[in-house]
Amino acid sequence: MNKGNLLVLGSICSTEDMDRRPYANVPGTLWLSGFCRGLQHLGLNPIVVGHVPERIFPYGKVFLNPKKTLDYQFDQRPVKYINLPLVREPSLVIGYYQTTKKILKTGPAFVVITYNPMPYNVISARFAQKKFGAKWISILLDPPSDTFSGDWEEYLCNYGIADVNVFLSWWAYSNFPYPNKYHFDVGCDKAIDAEWNFKQSGPIKLLYSGKIEDSYGGSRILAKTIQSISDPRMEFIICGKGSCSMLNEVARVDKRIKYMGFVSANQLDALCKEADGFINVRDPEHRDNLYIFPSKIAFYLKYAKPIFSIKTPGISPVYDDLVYFPQENNGNGLANIILSFFSSDFHEWGLRRQRIFKYIKNNGSWKSKCRELITYCESLGISFV
């Protein structure tokens, strides 16, 4: 592909930056970097237009240095902005617009992809669409705003009529009532083909990593799950930012809980390799989780170890054969399925583990998922070459 034909409007921070700055958007960066790697593996060369995410001043810096923050293994064009109240949003709009316009003047952009519709990237995508005839692919990864009511007509009015709307959430994809929609949750990295050795006599290490808080993230469900498991062999390794009052109270009296706090990518990888299984929790009743796919599931899959997860509406049915979901979709149910698993003979798990390897190899990788998206777009007359 000729340079300049494919634009991606979104930020990809470096691994070093994510380890250094607790407020970096780790899930967003991992998703978009995986997506762009998938495009690169197909011979495409996306130009990434993005800014350094930061909490607004006075909690964050007024000016940020993109050279020390963004991941330049990709062709990234940094957007500078002023991180002050009232100034930040218009500054981002102007920065994205000017950077996008400058790139488009050097050569045609046949496709522009926005990673989560925000005013600053939507305005630039509309400009490319109307002025240069580019095709716009809009990727929605979470609720478009805190006040979004679920009215998809309102969504199109506020965030523009893209040529293709891509949804990470299975619920959002299924309920979007307009054509030219596509479901793309997340790709998986190559599975680690190491033997799963569970020692009956040793501790059973279950890892949770993610945001820790009192609302939609499900930390209260995690606390209830731990309370419902009395087996002294269980160890619960908890990594992530934030705090949950109920989980803190449980951890105060339950010495099986090991709070690790915010850990680096390398530390998390080491903990995942040591773990016997993973726990994923989100509140299935929280409105925001209709629009969210918990990408941590795909992150865990590459370790080919059992994943015990609450089933939220954003999770596709394809994971029913790969992940253990409880019949009772709460902390008690999650505890029951964990206890049932570790008291079994693991024959069923051996079959499920082979399905994980097969899924990642055949159609679960970033490359495979990007190829399928491109094939769908080409069926609509959208060319990537």
C-alpha positions as CSV (number, residue, x, y, z in Angstrom):
1,M,0.0,0.0,0.0
2,N,1.2,3.5,-0.8
3,K,2.1,5.6,2.3
4,G,-0.8,7.9,3.3
5,N,-3.7,5.7,2.0
6,L,-4.8,4.5,5.5
7,L,-5.2,6.8,8.5
8,V,-6.0,5.7,12.0
9,L,-7.1,8.5,14.4
10,G,-6.2,7.3,17.9
11,S,-3.3,7.2,20.4
12,I,-0.8,4.4,20.9
13,C,1.5,4.9,23.9
14,S,4.8,3.1,24.4
15,T,5.1,0.2,26.8
16,E,7.6,2.3,28.8
17,D,5.0,5.1,29.1
18,M,2.3,2.8,30.3
19,D,4.6,1.4,32.9
20,R,5.7,4.9,34.0
21,R,2.3,6.8,34.0
22,P,-0.5,5.1,36.0
23,Y,-3.1,7.2,34.1
24,A,-2.1,6.0,30.6
25,N,-5.0,4.2,28.8
26,V,-3.5,0.7,28.9
27,P,-6.5,-1.3,27.5
28,G,-7.0,1.3,24.7
29,T,-3.3,1.3,23.8
30,L,-3.1,-2.5,23.7
31,W,-6.2,-2.8,21.5
32,L,-5.1,-0.2,19.0
33,S,-1.5,-1.4,18.8
34,G,-2.7,-5.0,18.2
35,F,-5.1,-3.7,15.5
36,C,-2.4,-1.8,13.8
37,R,0.0,-4.7,14.0
38,G,-2.7,-6.9,12.4
39,L,-2.9,-4.3,9.5
40,Q,0.9,-4.3,9.1
41,H,0.9,-8.1,8.9
42,L,-1.4,-7.8,6.0
43,G,1.0,-5.5,4.2
44,L,-0.8,-2.3,5.1
45,N,1.0,0.8,6.5
46,P,-1.4,2.8,8.7
47,I,-0.5,6.3,9.6
48,V,-1.5,6.8,13.3
49,V,-2.6,10.3,14.3
50,G,-2.8,10.6,18.1
51,H,-2.2,12.6,21.2
52,V,-0.7,11.8,24.7
53,P,-3.7,10.9,27.0
54,E,-3.4,12.8,30.3
55,R,-5.6,13.8,33.2
56,I,-6.6,17.5,32.9
57,F,-4.5,20.1,34.7
58,P,-3.9,20.6,37.6
59,Y,-3.9,16.8,38.0
60,G,-1.8,16.4,34.8
61,K,0.7,18.4,32.9
62,V,-0.3,21.4,30.7
63,F,2.1,20.4,27.9
64,L,3.2,16.8,27.1
65,N,6.2,15.5,25.1
66,P,4.9,13.0,22.6
67,K,8.5,11.9,21.7
68,K,8.8,10.3,25.2
69,T,5.3,8.9,25.2
70,L,4.0,7.6,21.9
71,D,5.0,4.2,20.4
72,Y,7.0,5.0,17.2
73,Q,7.2,1.4,16.0
74,F,4.2,2.7,14.1
75,D,4.1,5.7,11.8
76,Q,2.7,8.1,14.4
77,R,2.0,11.7,13.8
78,P,1.7,13.4,17.2
79,V,-1.0,15.9,18.0
80,K,0.0,18.6,20.4
81,Y,-2.6,20.3,22.6
82,I,-3.0,22.5,25.7
83,N,-4.2,20.4,28.6
84,L,-6.2,23.1,30.5
85,P,-9.9,23.3,31.4
86,L,-12.0,24.9,28.7
87,V,-9.1,24.8,26.3
88,R,-8.3,21.1,26.1
89,E,-11.2,20.0,23.8
90,P,-11.0,22.7,21.2
91,S,-7.2,22.4,21.3
92,L,-7.5,18.7,20.5
93,V,-10.1,19.4,17.7
94,I,-7.8,21.9,16.1
95,G,-4.7,19.7,16.5
96,Y,-6.3,16.6,14.9
97,Y,-7.8,18.6,12.1
98,Q,-4.6,20.4,11.2
99,T,-2.5,17.2,11.4
100,T,-5.0,15.2,9.4
101,K,-5.3,18.0,6.8
102,K,-1.5,18.2,6.4
103,I,-1.3,14.4,5.8
104,L,-4.2,14.4,3.3
105,K,-2.5,17.2,1.3
106,T,0.5,14.9,0.7
107,G,-1.5,12.1,-0.8
108,P,-5.0,10.6,-0.9
109,A,-6.4,8.8,2.1
110,F,-8.8,6.1,0.9
111,V,-9.8,4.9,4.4
112,V,-9.9,6.8,7.7
113,I,-10.4,4.8,10.9
114,T,-11.5,6.5,14.1
115,Y,-10.8,4.6,17.3
116,N,-13.8,5.5,19.5
117,P,-15.8,8.5,18.2
118,M,-14.7,11.6,20.0
119,P,-15.3,15.2,18.8
120,Y,-11.6,15.7,17.9
121,N,-11.4,12.6,15.6
122,V,-15.0,12.7,14.3
123,I,-14.6,16.2,12.9
124,S,-11.3,15.2,11.2
125,A,-12.9,12.0,9.8
126,R,-15.9,14.0,8.4
127,F,-13.5,16.4,6.8
128,A,-11.6,13.6,5.1
129,Q,-14.9,12.0,4.0
130,K,-16.4,15.1,2.5
131,K,-13.4,17.0,1.2
132,F,-11.3,14.1,0.0
133,G,-13.9,11.3,-0.6
134,A,-12.2,9.0,2.0
135,K,-14.2,6.1,3.4
136,W,-14.8,6.4,7.2
137,I,-14.7,3.4,9.5
138,S,-15.8,4.2,13.0
139,I,-14.9,1.9,15.9
140,L,-16.9,2.1,19.1
141,L,-15.3,0.5,22.1
142,D,-17.4,1.9,25.0
143,P,-20.3,4.2,25.7
144,P,-19.9,7.3,23.4
145,S,-20.7,9.6,26.3
146,D,-21.7,9.6,30.0
147,T,-25.2,10.7,29.0
148,F,-25.8,8.4,26.0
149,S,-29.3,7.0,26.3
150,G,-29.0,4.2,23.8
151,D,-30.7,6.1,21.0
152,W,-28.8,5.1,17.9
153,E,-30.3,7.8,15.8
154,E,-28.9,10.3,18.4
155,Y,-25.6,8.5,18.1
156,L,-25.5,9.0,14.3
157,C,-26.5,12.7,14.7
158,N,-23.8,13.4,17.2
159,Y,-21.0,11.2,15.9
160,G,-21.5,11.2,12.2
161,I,-22.6,8.8,9.6
162,A,-19.6,6.6,9.0
163,D,-19.4,4.3,6.0
164,V,-18.9,1.3,8.4
165,N,-19.7,1.2,12.1
166,V,-17.5,-1.4,14.0
167,F,-18.5,-2.5,17.5
168,L,-16.4,-4.3,20.1
169,S,-19.5,-5.1,22.1
170,W,-21.7,-8.0,20.9
171,W,-24.8,-6.3,22.4
172,A,-24.1,-3.0,20.7
173,Y,-23.5,-4.7,17.3
174,S,-26.7,-6.8,17.7
175,N,-28.8,-3.8,18.6
176,F,-27.5,-1.2,16.2
177,P,-30.5,-1.0,13.8
178,Y,-28.7,0.3,10.7
179,P,-26.8,-1.5,7.9
180,N,-23.0,-1.5,7.3
181,K,-22.2,-2.7,10.8
182,Y,-19.5,-5.1,11.8
183,H,-18.5,-6.9,15.0
184,F,-14.8,-6.9,15.9
185,D,-14.1,-7.4,19.6
186,V,-10.3,-8.0,20.0
187,G,-7.5,-10.1,18.5
188,C,-5.3,-12.5,20.4
189,D,-1.5,-12.7,20.4
190,K,0.0,-16.1,19.7
191,A,-0.8,-18.7,22.3
192,I,2.0,-19.7,24.7
193,D,2.2,-23.5,24.1
194,A,3.5,-24.3,27.6
195,E,2.1,-27.3,29.5
196,W,-0.5,-26.5,32.1
197,N,0.8,-28.2,35.2
198,F,-1.6,-28.0,38.2
199,K,-0.1,-29.3,41.4
200,Q,-2.8,-30.7,43.7
201,S,-0.7,-30.1,46.8
202,G,0.4,-26.5,46.2
203,P,-1.4,-23.2,46.3
204,I,-3.9,-22.5,43.6
205,K,-3.1,-19.0,42.2
206,L,-5.9,-17.1,40.6
207,L,-5.1,-13.8,39.0
208,Y,-7.3,-10.7,38.5
209,S,-5.9,-7.7,36.7
210,G,-7.9,-4.6,35.8
211,K,-9.5,-1.5,37.3
212,I,-10.5,-1.7,40.9
213,E,-13.5,0.5,41.9
214,D,-17.0,0.5,43.4
215,S,-19.1,0.7,40.2
216,Y,-19.2,-1.0,36.8
217,G,-15.9,-2.8,37.0
218,G,-17.3,-5.6,39.2
219,S,-14.8,-5.3,42.1
220,R,-17.7,-6.0,44.5
221,I,-18.4,-9.2,42.6
222,L,-14.8,-10.2,43.0
223,A,-15.0,-9.6,46.7
224,K,-18.1,-11.7,47.0
225,T,-16.5,-14.5,44.9
226,I,-13.5,-14.6,47.3
227,Q,-15.8,-14.6,50.3
228,S,-17.7,-17.6,48.8
229,I,-14.5,-19.7,48.5
230,S,-13.2,-21.1,51.7
231,D,-10.6,-23.4,50.2
232,P,-7.3,-22.4,52.0
233,R,-5.3,-23.5,49.0
234,M,-6.6,-20.6,46.9
235,E,-4.5,-17.5,46.5
236,F,-6.0,-14.4,44.8
237,I,-3.5,-12.2,43.1
238,I,-5.0,-8.8,42.4
239,C,-3.4,-6.2,40.2
240,G,-4.7,-2.8,39.0
241,K,-5.4,0.8,39.7
242,G,-8.0,2.1,42.1
243,S,-9.7,1.0,45.2
244,C,-12.9,-0.8,46.3
245,S,-14.2,-0.4,49.8
246,M,-15.7,-3.9,50.0
247,L,-12.7,-5.6,48.5
248,N,-10.4,-3.7,50.9
249,E,-12.5,-4.9,53.8
250,V,-12.3,-8.6,52.6
251,A,-8.5,-8.3,52.0
252,R,-8.1,-6.9,55.5
253,V,-9.2,-10.2,57.1
254,D,-8.4,-12.7,54.3
255,K,-4.7,-13.3,54.0
256,R,-5.1,-15.3,50.8
257,I,-5.5,-12.0,48.9
258,K,-2.2,-10.6,47.6
259,Y,-2.6,-6.9,46.5
260,M,0.0,-6.1,43.8
261,G,-1.3,-2.7,42.8
262,F,-0.3,-1.2,39.5
263,V,2.3,-3.5,37.8
264,S,4.4,-3.1,34.6
265,A,3.7,-5.1,31.5
266,N,6.6,-7.4,32.2
267,Q,5.5,-7.9,35.8
268,L,2.0,-8.8,34.6
269,D,3.3,-11.3,32.1
270,A,5.4,-13.0,34.8
271,L,2.4,-13.2,37.1
272,C,0.2,-14.6,34.3
273,K,2.8,-17.3,33.6
274,E,2.8,-18.3,37.3
275,A,-1.0,-18.3,37.7
276,D,-3.2,-21.4,37.6
277,G,-6.1,-19.5,36.2
278,F,-7.7,-16.1,35.7
279,I,-10.8,-14.2,37.0
280,N,-12.6,-11.6,35.0
281,V,-15.4,-9.6,36.6
282,R,-17.7,-6.8,35.5
283,D,-21.2,-5.9,36.8
284,P,-23.6,-7.4,34.2
285,E,-26.4,-5.1,35.4
286,H,-24.4,-1.9,34.9
287,R,-25.5,0.1,31.8
288,D,-22.0,0.8,30.6
289,N,-21.2,-2.9,30.2
290,L,-23.8,-3.1,27.4
291,Y,-21.3,-1.3,25.2
292,I,-18.0,-2.8,26.5
293,F,-16.2,-6.0,25.6
294,P,-13.8,-6.9,28.4
295,S,-10.6,-7.2,26.3
296,K,-8.8,-8.8,29.2
297,I,-10.4,-12.1,28.2
298,A,-8.5,-12.2,25.0
299,F,-5.3,-11.1,26.8
300,Y,-5.6,-14.1,29.1
301,L,-6.4,-16.5,26.3
302,K,-2.9,-16.5,25.0
303,Y,-1.7,-18.1,28.2
304,A,-4.0,-21.1,27.6
305,K,-5.1,-21.3,31.2
306,P,-8.7,-21.5,32.5
307,I,-10.6,-18.2,32.6
308,F,-13.5,-17.8,35.0
309,S,-15.7,-14.8,34.0
310,I,-19.0,-13.1,34.6
311,K,-20.9,-13.0,31.4
312,T,-21.8,-9.5,30.3
313,P,-23.9,-8.5,27.3
314,G,-20.8,-7.3,25.3
315,I,-19.3,-10.8,25.2
316,S,-19.8,-12.7,21.9
317,P,-21.2,-16.3,22.0
318,V,-17.9,-17.5,20.4
319,Y,-16.4,-17.4,23.9
320,D,-18.9,-19.8,25.4
321,D,-16.6,-22.7,24.4
322,L,-13.4,-21.0,25.5
323,V,-14.2,-19.3,28.8
324,Y,-16.0,-20.7,32.0
325,F,-19.1,-18.6,32.6
326,P,-21.3,-19.4,35.7
327,Q,-24.9,-20.3,35.4
328,E,-25.6,-18.0,38.3
329,N,-24.1,-14.7,36.9
330,N,-22.8,-13.3,40.3
331,G,-20.1,-13.9,42.9
332,N,-21.6,-17.0,44.3
333,G,-21.9,-18.5,40.8
334,L,-18.4,-17.6,39.9
335,A,-17.1,-19.2,43.1
336,N,-19.1,-22.4,42.4
337,I,-17.6,-22.8,38.9
338,I,-14.1,-22.2,40.2
339,L,-14.5,-24.8,43.0
340,S,-16.1,-27.3,40.5
341,F,-13.2,-26.9,38.1
342,F,-10.4,-27.5,40.6
343,S,-12.2,-30.6,42.0
344,S,-12.5,-32.1,38.5
345,D,-10.3,-34.5,36.6
346,F,-9.5,-31.7,34.0
347,H,-10.5,-33.9,31.1
348,E,-13.0,-31.3,29.9
349,W,-10.4,-28.6,30.4
350,G,-8.0,-30.5,28.1
351,L,-10.6,-30.3,25.3
352,R,-11.4,-26.7,25.9
353,R,-7.6,-25.8,26.0
354,Q,-7.3,-27.3,22.5
355,R,-10.2,-25.2,21.3
356,I,-8.3,-22.1,22.6
357,F,-5.2,-23.0,20.5
358,K,-7.4,-23.7,17.5
359,Y,-9.4,-20.5,17.8
360,I,-6.3,-18.3,18.1
361,K,-4.6,-20.1,15.2
362,N,-7.5,-20.1,12.8
363,N,-9.5,-16.9,13.3
364,G,-8.7,-15.3,16.6
365,S,-5.5,-13.5,15.8
366,W,-5.2,-9.8,15.1
367,K,-4.1,-10.6,11.5
368,S,-7.1,-12.9,10.9
369,K,-9.6,-10.5,12.4
370,C,-8.2,-7.5,10.4
371,R,-8.4,-9.6,7.2
372,E,-12.0,-10.4,7.9
373,L,-12.8,-6.8,8.5
374,I,-11.1,-5.8,5.3
375,T,-13.0,-8.5,3.4
376,Y,-16.3,-7.1,4.7
377,C,-15.4,-3.5,3.8
378,E,-14.4,-4.6,0.3
379,S,-17.8,-6.2,-0.1
380,L,-19.2,-2.7,0.4
381,G,-16.9,-1.3,-2.3
382,I,-14.3,0.1,0.2
383,S,-10.8,-0.4,-1.2
384,F,-7.7,-0.6,1.0
385,V,-5.2,-0.5,-2.0
